Amino acid sequence: MRFSMVRTKLIYTITLGLFLMTAGLLQAQEAQQQSHKAPLSKMELESGDSIVFLGDSITHQCLYTQYVEDFFYTRYPRMRLKFHNAGVGGAKAWDALARFDRDVAAYKPKYVTILLGMNDGQYQPFNEEIFQTYYHDMKELITKIEAIGAKPILMTPTMFDARAARMGTRKRDPSAVELYNSVLAYYGTWLREVAAESGFGFVDMYGPLNNITITARQKDPKFTLIRDAIHPDAPGQVVMAYALLSDMNVQRRVSRITISEKANGEPAAVVRGGKLTDLVYDDEGVSFTWLADSLPWVVPEEAKLGAELTKLGHRMSQEALSIHGLPAGRYELSIDGEVAGQYSNTTLAQHIELQSNPKTPQYQQAMKVALLNKERNDGPVKNKRNSWRAFQQFARIKRQLDAQAGEKNAQQIAQLDRLEKQLAGQEKVIEESEAAAMVLEDKIYEVNQPVARKYVLKKVAAGKKQK
């Protein structure tokens, strides 16, 4: 009897222990699931917010950053954001840490995009020790960004174009040429994991450049967006800008206008992205006044191939116009008295897209914005970025000297002294460059404001062709 009672208590104790253990494991699993963060899906922005583009020479080129700025200048003309390019040629993640306080934190960013890794891999086949340096420096950089209250947006390193490297005249290690693009893919895959687990933004710069290149080479085996194998040319930088904005799910459409005639003969319009007034729909055609909320996203001439390859206008800047019920024939559309094109009644019923039409005043207005911003980036913005080259060299030499035991290298000490004197004027260069950039930005915000446009659609006489 006593043995039976002991056995019963023992079974009860074991059962209770198993129950508590299981419950504890379930609670731990539930807590772990609840702690999972959703990656950033979009940038929430309002006037006064600051975006910092942190990176190496690819950012220092002031191209993809410029095109992203163009998008915001035209898509949100009444929202004034602050943009700061923080790219320096040759930079690794450690270099970004060295200049972080003055070149990132000082601008009080809401978001910091990070494009680093091209130099960190050191242009050789995968090396675990080299990757670990990148790993730890990037983790520290991300921690510093979070510490200032900003949200990191991690971007994969861009493409290393091995074919372009082989076609070039520069002598390179064949194994590095063959394998370096794969190294960058590894780095980018790790960044994606970090972003997904930590709730950061993530942009795939690598995939679009590689995919567009391999597709284009089906027709032209020598095609490249990166002639020097490392730095994307202007069209490639449009691909990068498209990737950033697409992955951050920005507002893609400029406007949509649908016009028809009701059964009682009255005209009707359904619109998005602006205000339509003075609508007339009669035997003479259709006319109305349209005040859009924004302008199309356009890029300078040297970058247009990138816009074509990404179908930039259709995917990110659509200005659609549909007119239903028109009698059969061709119609001429003019905006503010300037002919934009001729279209059949069936095409107009389906819809036409105007965002990439250089004859429209909206496109021309947006191009003025793009050219002003090109002037801003080619001049004062790049001038400010160039001033950071000396600092980067200074920081690297100082780090080397600090690591030396005993007597320091005299040549490096002299070099450090020379750079320190050169850097004495850097703050003045930064202030003057930012003042000059602001003057051009003020002009941009004068030019980028949408204005009311008069649309007139008239039937074309038989045999009259558009010139």
C-alpha positions in Angstrom: 0.0 0.0 0.0 2.8 2.4 1.0 4.7 1.5 -2.1 1.6 2.2 -4.2 1.3 5.7 -2.7 4.9 6.5 -3.3 4.6 5.4 -6.9 1.5 7.5 -7.4 3.2 10.6 -5.9 6.3 10.0 -8.1 4.1 9.7 -11.3 2.3 12.9 -10.2 5.6 14.8 -9.7 7.0 13.6 -13.0 3.8 14.5 -14.8 3.6 17.9 -13.2 7.3 18.5 -14.1 6.7 17.6 -17.7 3.7 19.8 -17.8 5.5 22.8 -16.4 8.5 22.2 -18.7 6.2 22.0 -21.8 4.3 25.1 -20.7 7.6 26.9 -20.2 8.9 25.9 -23.7 5.6 27.0 -25.3 5.8 30.4 -23.4 9.4 30.8 -24.6 8.5 30.0 -28.2 5.5 32.4 -28.0 7.7 35.1 -26.6 10.2 34.5 -29.3 7.5 34.7 -32.0 6.1 37.9 -30.5 9.6 39.5 -30.5 10.0 39.1 -34.3 10.0 42.4 -36.1 8.5 43.2 -39.5 11.1 44.7 -41.9 10.4 48.3 -42.8 8.0 48.4 -45.7 8.1 52.1 -46.6 9.5 55.4 -45.5 7.0 57.6 -43.6 8.0 61.1 -44.4 6.9 64.7 -43.7 8.3 68.1 -44.2 11.6 68.7 -42.3 12.6 65.0 -42.2 16.2 64.2 -43.2 17.5 61.3 -45.2 21.2 60.5 -45.2 22.7 58.4 -48.0 25.8 56.7 -46.5 28.2 54.9 -48.7 31.4 54.7 -50.7 32.5 56.0 -54.2 29.2 54.7 -55.7 27.3 57.1 -53.5 30.1 59.8 -53.8 29.2 59.8 -57.6 26.0 61.8 -56.6 23.9 60.0 -59.2 21.5 57.5 -57.7 21.1 59.8 -54.8 20.4 62.7 -57.2 17.7 60.7 -59.0 16.0 59.7 -55.7 16.0 63.4 -54.8 14.4 64.2 -58.2 11.6 61.8 -57.4 10.8 63.4 -54.1 11.1 66.9 -55.6 8.6 66.1 -58.2 6.3 63.7 -56.4 6.0 65.7 -53.2 6.5 69.3 -54.3 4.9 70.6 -51.1 6.9 68.5 -48.7 10.4 69.8 -48.2 12.8 67.1 -47.2 16.5 67.4 -46.2 18.9 65.2 -48.2 22.5 64.6 -47.3 24.9 62.6 -49.4 27.5 60.9 -47.1 29.5 58.9 -49.7 33.3 59.0 -49.9 35.4 57.2 -52.5 37.1 54.1 -51.3 35.2 53.9 -48.1 34.7 50.8 -46.1 32.4 50.4 -43.1 35.1 51.4 -40.7 35.6 54.7 -42.6 31.9 55.4 -42.2 32.3 54.9 -38.4 35.2 57.3 -38.3 33.2 60.2 -39.8 29.9 59.2 -38.3 29.3 62.0 -35.9 29.9 64.9 -38.3 28.8 63.3 -41.5 25.7 61.4 -40.4 24.6 62.2 -36.8 24.9 66.0 -37.3 22.1 65.9 -39.9 19.6 64.3 -37.5 18.4 61.8 -40.0 15.1 59.9 -39.8 16.4 57.3 -42.3 20.0 56.3 -43.2 20.5 54.3 -46.3 23.8 52.3 -46.2 25.6 51.2 -49.4 28.9 49.7 -48.3 30.7 46.4 -49.1 32.2 46.9 -52.5 35.5 47.9 -51.0 35.1 45.9 -47.8 35.5 42.6 -49.7 38.9 43.9 -51.0 38.3 42.6 -54.6 39.4 39.1 -54.0 37.7 35.7 -53.6 35.8 35.2 -50.4 37.9 35.5 -47.3 36.3 34.7 -43.9 38.6 37.1 -41.9 37.8 40.0 -44.3 34.1 39.3 -44.0 34.3 39.2 -40.2 35.8 42.7 -40.2 32.9 43.9 -42.4 30.4 42.0 -40.2 31.6 43.7 -37.0 32.0 47.2 -38.5 28.6 47.1 -40.1 27.0 45.9 -36.8 28.6 48.7 -35.0 27.5 51.2 -37.6 23.9 50.0 -37.4 24.0 50.3 -33.6 25.2 53.9 -33.9 22.4 54.7 -36.4 19.8 53.3 -34.0 21.4 55.2 -31.1 20.7 58.6 -32.8 17.0 57.6 -33.3 17.3 56.9 -37.0 16.1 53.9 -39.0 18.7 52.0 -41.0 17.9 51.0 -44.6 20.4 48.3 -45.6 21.3 48.1 -49.2 23.1 45.2 -50.9 26.5 46.0 -52.5 26.0 46.6 -56.2 27.2 44.4 -59.0 30.8 43.7 -59.9 30.6 43.3 -63.7 33.2 40.5 -64.4 32.6 40.7 -68.2 33.3 44.5 -68.2 36.4 43.8 -66.2 37.6 41.2 -68.7 36.9 43.6 -71.6 38.9 46.4 -69.8 42.6 47.1 -70.0 43.3 47.0 -66.3 45.2 44.0 -65.1 43.2 42.0 -62.5 43.5 38.7 -60.7 41.5 36.2 -62.8 40.2 34.4 -59.8 39.0 37.7 -58.3 37.3 38.7 -61.5 35.5 35.4 -61.6 34.4 35.2 -58.0 34.0 38.8 -56.7 30.4 39.2 -57.8 29.6 36.1 -55.8 31.4 37.6 -52.8 29.1 40.7 -53.0 26.1 38.4 -53.3 27.1 36.7 -50.0 27.5 40.1 -48.3 24.1 41.2 -49.5 22.4 38.1 -48.5 23.7 38.6 -44.9 22.4 42.1 -44.9 19.0 40.9 -46.0 18.9 38.6 -43.0 20.0 41.4 -40.6 17.2 43.7 -42.0 14.6 41.0 -41.8 15.4 40.0 -38.2 15.9 43.5 -36.9 13.0 45.3 -38.6 15.2 47.5 -40.8 14.6 48.6 -44.3 16.2 46.5 -47.1 16.9 47.4 -50.7 18.2 44.9 -53.3 20.6 46.8 -55.4 22.4 43.7 -56.6 19.5 41.8 -58.2 18.2 44.4 -60.6 21.6 45.4 -62.0 22.5 41.7 -62.6 19.1 40.8 -64.0 18.9 43.7 -66.4 22.5 43.0 -67.6 22.0 39.4 -68.3 18.7 40.1 -70.2 20.3 42.8 -72.3 23.2 40.5 -73.1 20.9 38.2 -74.9 20.8 40.8 -77.7 24.2 42.5 -77.1 26.9 40.3 -75.5 29.0 43.4 -74.8 26.3 45.3 -72.9 27.2 46.7 -69.6 25.8 49.3 -67.1 29.2 49.4 -65.3 32.0 50.1 -67.8 34.8 50.0 -65.1 33.2 46.9 -63.5 32.7 48.7 -60.2 30.9 52.1 -60.6 27.6 52.0 -62.3 27.2 54.6 -65.1 24.3 57.0 -65.1 21.8 54.5 -66.5 22.9 51.9 -63.9 22.4 54.5 -61.2 18.8 55.0 -62.4 18.3 51.3 -61.9 19.7 51.8 -58.3 17.3 54.7 -57.6 14.4 52.7 -59.0 15.4 49.8 -56.7 15.5 52.0 -53.6 12.2 53.7 -54.2 10.5 50.5 -55.4 11.6 48.5 -52.4 10.5 51.3 -50.1 7.0 51.3 -51.7 6.7 55.0 -52.5 3.6 56.4 -54.3 4.0 55.2 -57.8 1.3 57.0 -59.8 1.2 60.7 -60.6 -2.3 60.9 -61.9 -5.2 59.2 -63.6 -8.0 61.0 -65.5 -11.0 59.1 -66.9 -13.6 61.1 -68.9 -16.8 59.9 -70.5 -20.2 61.3 -71.6 -23.3 60.2 -69.7 -26.4 59.0 -71.4 -28.0 62.5 -70.9 -25.1 64.1 -72.7 -23.4 65.5 -69.6 -19.6 65.0 -69.3 -18.3 63.0 -66.3 -14.8 62.7 -64.9 -13.2 60.4 -62.4 -9.7 61.6 -61.4 -6.8 60.8 -59.0 -3.8 62.9 -58.2 -5.3 66.4 -58.9 -8.3 68.6 -59.6 -10.2 68.8 -62.9 -12.4 71.8 -63.7 -14.0 73.4 -66.8 -14.8 70.1 -68.4 -16.5 70.4 -71.9 -17.4 67.3 -74.0 -19.1 68.1 -77.2 -19.0 67.6 -81.0 -15.8 69.7 -81.2 -14.0 67.3 -78.8 -13.0 67.5 -75.1 -11.4 70.2 -73.1 -10.7 70.7 -69.4 -8.3 72.4 -66.9 -6.1 70.1 -64.8 -4.2 71.0 -61.7 -2.0 68.0 -60.7 -0.7 67.3 -57.2 2.7 66.4 -58.6 5.0 66.2 -61.6 6.4 63.1 -63.4 9.7 61.7 -62.4 12.2 62.4 -65.2 16.0 62.0 -65.4 18.7 63.9 -67.5 19.5 62.8 -71.0 22.6 60.7 -70.0 20.5 58.6 -67.7 17.5 57.9 -70.0 18.6 54.4 -70.9 18.2 53.4 -67.3 14.6 54.8 -67.4 13.9 52.7 -70.5 15.4 49.6 -69.0 13.3 49.8 -65.8 10.2 51.2 -67.5 10.5 53.9 -65.0 7.7 56.1 -66.3 5.1 53.4 -66.5 6.0 51.8 -63.2 6.8 54.8 -61.0 5.4 57.9 -62.6 2.2 57.1 -64.6 0.2 60.0 -65.9 -2.8 58.2 -67.5 -5.6 59.8 -69.6 -8.7 57.9 -70.8 -11.5 59.3 -72.8 -14.4 57.1 -73.6 -17.2 57.4 -76.2 -15.4 59.5 -78.9 -16.5 59.0 -82.5 -14.2 57.0 -84.6 -11.1 58.9 -85.9 -7.8 60.4 -84.8 -7.6 63.2 -82.2 -4.9 65.8 -81.5 -4.1 66.6 -77.8 -2.6 69.9 -76.9 -1.7 71.1 -73.4 -1.4 74.9 -72.9 -1.5 75.3 -76.7 1.4 72.9 -77.4 0.6 69.7 -79.3 1.5 66.6 -77.3 0.4 64.0 -79.8 -2.2 62.4 -82.0 -4.2 59.3 -80.9 -7.0 57.1 -82.2 -10.4 57.0 -80.3 -9.7 53.4 -79.4 -6.3 54.2 -77.9 -7.8 57.1 -75.9 -10.6 54.8 -74.7 -7.9 52.3 -73.4 -5.7 55.1 -72.0 -2.6 57.0 -73.0 0.4 57.7 -70.8 2.0 61.2 -70.8 4.7 60.9 -68.2 7.5 60.3 -70.7 6.3 62.6 -73.4 8.9 65.4 -73.7 6.3 67.6 -75.5 4.1 68.1 -72.5 4.7 71.1 -70.2 4.7 68.9 -67.2 7.6 66.8 -68.5 9.5 70.0 -69.4 8.9 71.4 -66.0 10.1 68.2 -64.3 13.2 68.3 -66.5 14.0 71.8 -65.3 13.9 70.3 -61.8 16.2 67.5 -62.7 18.7 69.8 -64.4 18.7 72.2 -61.4 19.4 69.2 -59.1 22.1 68.0 -61.4 23.7 71.4 -61.1 23.3 71.2 -57.3 24.9 67.7 -57.2 27.7 68.3 -59.7 28.7 71.5 -58.0 28.3 72.1 -54.2 27.2 68.6 -53.2 30.2 66.9 -54.8 32.5 69.7 -53.6 31.5 68.9 -50.1 31.9 65.2 -50.6 35.4 65.7 -52.0 36.4 67.5 -48.8 36.0 64.2 -46.9 38.7 62.4 -48.9 41.4 64.0 -46.8 39.6 63.2 -43.6 39.3 59.5 -44.6 43.0 59.4 -45.4 43.8 61.2 -42.1 41.6 58.7 -40.1 43.3 55.7 -41.7 46.8 56.9 -41.0 46.0 57.9 -37.5 44.6 54.4 -36.9 47.8 52.8 -38.2 50.0 55.1 -36.0 47.9 54.4 -32.9 48.4 50.7 -33.5 52.2 51.0 -33.7 54.2 50.1 -30.7 57.4 51.9 -29.9 58.8 54.5 -32.3 56.2 55.7 -34.8 56.6 55.8 -38.6 58.1 59.3 -39.3 56.7 59.4 -42.8 53.2 58.7 -41.6 53.6 61.3 -38.9 54.5 63.9 -41.5 51.7 62.9 -43.7 49.2 63.1 -40.8 50.4 66.6 -40.0 49.9 67.7 -43.6 46.4 66.3 -43.7 45.5 67.8 -40.3 46.4 71.3 -41.7 44.4 70.6 -44.8 41.4 69.6 -42.7 41.5 72.9 -40.8 39.5 74.4 -43.6 37.0 71.6 -44.1 34.3 73.0 -42.0 34.3 76.2 -44.0 34.1 74.2 -47.2 31.1 72.2 -45.8 29.3 75.4 -44.8 29.9 77.2 -48.1 28.9 74.1 -50.1 25.7 73.7 -48.1 24.8 77.3 -48.5 25.3 77.1 -52.3 23.3 73.9 -52.5 20.5 75.5 -50.6 20.3 78.4 -53.1 19.8 75.8 -55.9 17.3 73.9 -53.8 15.2 77.0 -53.2 15.1 77.4 -57.0 14.0 73.8 -57.3 11.1 74.5 -55.0 10.1 77.4 -57.1 10.2 75.4 -60.3 8.6 72.2 -59.0 5.2 73.6 -58.0 2.4 72.2 -60.3 0.3 74.7 -62.2 -3.1 74.5 -63.8 -2.8 73.2 -67.4 -5.4 73.5 -70.2 -6.0 70.3 -72.1 -7.8 70.4 -75.5 -8.6 67.3 -77.6 -9.8 67.9 -81.1 -10.6 65.6 -84.0 -8.0 65.7 -86.8 -9.3 66.2 -90.3 -8.9 63.1 -92.5 -5.4 63.0 -94.0 -3.9 65.4 -91.5 -0.8 63.7 -90.0 1.1 64.8 -87.0 4.4 66.5 -87.8 
